[in-house]
Amino acid sequence: MSAGAYIVLNLPLICVRVFLMKEINTEKLVMGFWAKLPKPFFALAPMADVTDAAFRRIIAKYSRHGEPGGLPEPSEALVHAHLAGGRRAGGPDVFWTEFVSADGLVSRGREALMHDLAYTEGERPIVAQLFTANPDHMREAARIVRELGFDGIDINMGCPDKTIEKQGAGAALIKDFKRAQAVIRAAEEGAGNLPVSVKTRIGYNTNVLEEWLEVLLETKPAAITMHARTRKELSLVPARWEEVARAVKMAKGSGTLIIGNGDVRDLADAREKALATGADGVMLGRAIFGNPWLFDATRTTPPTLAEKFDVMIEHTHLFENLLGGVKSFAIMKKHYKAYAHGFDGAKELRMRLMDAENAGMVERIAREFLRTAPNIA
Ligand SMILES: Cc1cc2nc3c(=O)[nH]c(=O)nc-3n(C[C@H](O)[C@H](O)[C@H](O)COP(=O)(O)O)c2cc1C
């Protein structure tokens, strides 16, 4: 039989097969809360030992006015002005937890990781980020995350940390396409009706965006965050947003959302980058340091020093109450560098804060500074 005759005779069967494949593929695209987000949306990046349970609550409170977790509404006029654009008054539109080891979650050491998965209703929608190179562990950990009530599961495929990479996880998965797909598919199995997303980079040693994105898209994740640098580049070169634009083009029609990430300064910068690249969303990381007001688009004036210090003190007490027994107080020092920055006497103040050992000491140091330098606020 000639090839032509074969195709004609089997056409109905081929059509049914293609139709079924399409059906099955479309069914696998679980979008969950992602489908309800505004465009472009703005997400808070996962940052280990930074965006912990305490800091996320502070961010929700000072960036999400008039919503659960946020302060009461700001002036009606401000809300109106903002909502005229059809958006909520505050953000972020999505929260991420710090990354959590899926291997650890399915081990006997699980309890020790639960503080990294603590969240409040005010942080919804919230995505739990997991890392592993083991598909079985990912499947089981995804089930645990689902039971904990998260809105989504994100897989870390971009972390350059040597201890993570040694396990074959994080950015190391960019070098092992097959395993990366197996890990995502396992997460999708364990996640049930929860959407699964991936956060990654444009390559390992070199830019392999095209091949890598195609591999990822085959697994039908709800969203892919593209940190627009390779693993080798770490954060040492400017993020290449033209690669985000390429990713958007490649993902067109797949249903998977593309989130751009890297060096975004503030909401205005995020909006500009979304417009320029067509990204569905933008993720902001380091810009949140010392600035939990970052996602409050209704804010027209920068916080005063007194406001900043009040929040720094509140943040420190919350950290001590929620995480004091489980995390080192040294973690808070990163935040002090950012809160106490850009005014006369900041350097001396930072030095004093670096020596503080608890929230009480931080409060005393900060209040005394304000008392003795009244002209600054
Ligand atoms: C202190 C720190 C911790 C981070 N931890 C994580 C993490 O747990 N998971 C992750 O996917 N990315 C992590 N990242 C990367 C950020 O999510 C983000 O991709 C990167 O900082 C670039 O975005 P930015 O320029 O807006 O900061 C971390 C970055 C920093 C600075």
The ligand as an ORCA input file, in Angstrom:
! r2SCAN-3c Opt
* xyz 0 1
  C      18.800     35.757     49.544
  C      18.159     35.102     48.337
  C      17.516     33.882     48.494
  C      16.923     33.256     47.391
  N      16.230     32.074     47.577
  C      15.560     31.520     46.535
  C      14.730     30.379     46.718
  O      14.555     29.857     47.829
  N      14.105     29.877     45.614
  C      14.243     30.432     44.376
  O      13.655     29.934     43.415
  N      14.985     31.524     44.182
  C      15.628     32.093     45.223
  N      16.346     33.244     45.024
  C      16.332     33.909     43.706
  C      15.203     34.948     43.641
  O      13.941     34.331     43.774
  C      15.233     35.718     42.301
  O      15.116     34.798     41.246
  C      16.517     36.521     42.136
  O      16.840     37.220     43.320
  C      16.395     37.513     40.967
  O      15.327     38.395     41.158
  P      15.547     39.927     41.713
  O      16.580     40.538     40.826
  O      14.213     40.563     41.625
  O      16.069     39.778     43.120
  C      16.975     33.858     46.108
  C      17.618     35.097     45.971
  C      18.190     35.721     47.070
  C      18.852     37.070     46.887
*
